[in-house]
Each structure stands twice: as structure tokens, then as C-alpha cells.
Amino acid sequence: MATKIRLARGGAKKRPFYRIVIADVRSPRDGRFIEVVGRYNPMLPKDAENRVELNEERIKHWLGHGAKPTDRVHRFLDAAGLLKREPRNNPNKAKLGKKAQERLDEKLAAEAEAKAAAAEAAEASE
């Protein structure tokens, strides 16, 4: 059975609270799970010690049995020192779209023309 370590949402509307659970990959997000191995309360300040609570012994057990953490849980495990997470890098995300690149090229061309015209006017006046 393929298992995941993931978040199951609880709490009221606009007041999220998550349990970190071991669940079959086919079960729904807030549905059936095998075991609760921690809690995450995003409403607490980032430096609060009980914002993320993990049962490290059980998490190690499930990782040893092939459970794969989701990206958010992997971040928690990295912060706790249980797993190493490589930082992601997407250099294409910062690139401009086609239309924005065309507008930028037109703007740079217009600035270059204006500079050249200003230089010609300065030479002619001398």
C-alpha cells in the first residue's frame, strides 16, 4: 500500500488547523487515515514552539516503511532535522512573458532613439 505523510484540515471557517497524518494515497484529504503523527497550527506566530508538533519516532518508522511526505510536510521534517530537502529552482519562472518582453524591447528601442536624437541635437548646437 502506497502511503503519504500529509496534512488533514480541521478547524472552523477561516481558522485552519491541520493534523499531520499517515494516509493511503487514494484516500481523500480529510478522509480516512492510518495514524496521526503531528499537528500544525498556522494561526500561531512563526516563532511559536507549538506551531508544528511532530511525533518523530513514528515519522521515522513510516519513512522507513516507504511513506512519502508532501512538499509542506517535507518542509516541516527538514526544519526538524528528520529529512533533507533540496531547495527548488525554476529559472524560467522569473522570465517575462512574450507580450511583456515585446513591450520592454519597444521601450528600450524608444529610449535608445531618444538618446541618439539628444546627442545629435547637442552636436548640432555646438
PLY file of the C-alpha trace (Angstrom):
ply
format ascii 1.0
element vertex 126
property float x
property float y
property float z
element edge 125
property int vertex1
property int vertex2
end_header
0.00 0.00 0.00
1.41 3.40 -1.01
1.30 5.86 1.88
1.82 9.57 2.24
2.58 11.83 5.16
0.25 14.75 4.57
-1.97 17.40 6.14
-5.63 16.80 7.01
-7.53 20.05 7.54
-9.67 20.73 10.55
-10.85 23.83 12.36
-13.55 26.34 11.57
-14.01 28.51 8.53
-11.02 30.87 8.17
-9.44 29.30 11.28
-7.39 26.40 9.85
-5.84 23.68 11.93
-4.10 20.67 10.44
-3.26 17.19 11.63
-0.20 15.59 10.10
-1.37 12.10 9.19
-0.22 8.92 7.53
-2.78 8.07 4.83
-3.23 5.87 1.81
-2.62 7.91 -1.34
-6.11 7.01 -2.60
-7.99 8.32 0.44
-9.40 11.89 0.41
-7.59 14.80 2.08
-9.79 14.93 5.16
-10.95 11.33 4.92
-9.65 8.05 6.26
-6.10 7.92 7.57
-3.91 5.36 9.29
-2.30 7.35 12.09
-1.92 10.93 13.38
1.78 11.79 13.74
1.63 15.53 14.43
-0.20 18.83 14.38
0.24 22.14 12.56
-1.47 25.38 13.61
-0.79 28.14 11.03
-2.68 30.67 13.17
0.17 30.80 15.70
3.18 33.10 15.12
6.03 31.59 13.11
8.35 31.54 16.11
5.87 29.75 18.41
7.27 26.45 19.63
3.94 24.59 19.35
3.10 25.77 15.81
4.35 22.41 14.47
4.31 19.36 16.72
5.76 16.08 15.40
5.95 12.56 16.77
9.47 11.99 15.42
9.67 8.31 16.39
6.52 7.38 14.43
7.51 9.56 11.47
10.88 7.79 11.26
9.03 4.46 11.40
6.76 5.39 8.50
9.58 6.89 6.45
11.38 3.58 6.89
8.31 1.81 5.53
8.25 3.97 2.38
5.84 6.79 3.23
6.42 9.87 1.07
5.84 13.33 2.60
4.05 16.06 0.70
6.01 19.24 -0.02
4.68 21.17 3.00
5.27 18.26 5.38
8.73 17.77 3.86
9.49 21.38 4.88
8.44 20.62 8.46
10.57 17.48 8.54
13.54 19.40 7.16
13.15 22.04 9.88
13.00 19.28 12.50
16.12 17.62 11.05
14.41 14.38 10.03
14.84 14.75 6.26
16.95 16.87 3.94
15.02 18.95 1.41
16.79 20.33 -1.62
15.72 23.89 -2.47
13.81 24.15 -5.70
14.98 26.35 -8.55
12.87 27.36 -11.52
14.82 29.94 -13.53
12.04 30.18 -16.14
9.57 31.46 -13.55
11.29 34.85 -13.42
11.33 35.32 -17.20
8.88 37.71 -18.78
6.06 36.51 -20.99
6.11 37.07 -24.75
3.99 40.25 -24.76
5.78 41.81 -21.78
9.15 41.08 -23.43
7.95 42.77 -26.65
6.81 45.86 -24.69
10.17 46.01 -22.90
12.07 45.74 -26.19
9.96 48.55 -27.70
10.57 50.74 -24.64
14.34 50.17 -24.78
14.40 50.92 -28.52
12.47 54.18 -27.95
14.91 55.19 -25.19
17.89 54.46 -27.44
16.35 56.57 -30.24
15.70 59.43 -27.81
19.32 59.30 -26.60
20.63 59.33 -30.16
18.38 62.29 -31.06
19.56 64.17 -27.95
23.19 63.50 -28.88
22.60 64.76 -32.46
20.90 67.89 -31.14
23.84 68.51 -28.79
26.32 68.15 -31.66
24.31 70.42 -33.94
24.10 73.18 -31.32
27.87 73.19 -30.79
0 1
1 2
2 3
3 4
4 5
5 6
6 7
7 8
8 9
9 10
10 11
11 12
12 13
13 14
14 15
15 16
16 17
17 18
18 19
19 20
20 21
21 22
22 23
23 24
24 25
25 26
26 27
27 28
28 29
29 30
30 31
31 32
32 33
33 34
34 35
35 36
36 37
37 38
38 39
39 40
40 41
41 42
42 43
43 44
44 45
45 46
46 47
47 48
48 49
49 50
50 51
51 52
52 53
53 54
54 55
55 56
56 57
57 58
58 59
59 60
60 61
61 62
62 63
63 64
64 65
65 66
66 67
67 68
68 69
69 70
70 71
71 72
72 73
73 74
74 75
75 76
76 77
77 78
78 79
79 80
80 81
81 82
82 83
83 84
84 85
85 86
86 87
87 88
88 89
89 90
90 91
91 92
92 93
93 94
94 95
95 96
96 97
97 98
98 99
99 100
100 101
101 102
102 103
103 104
104 105
105 106
106 107
107 108
108 109
109 110
110 111
111 112
112 113
113 114
114 115
115 116
116 117
117 118
118 119
119 120
120 121
121 122
122 123
123 124
124 125
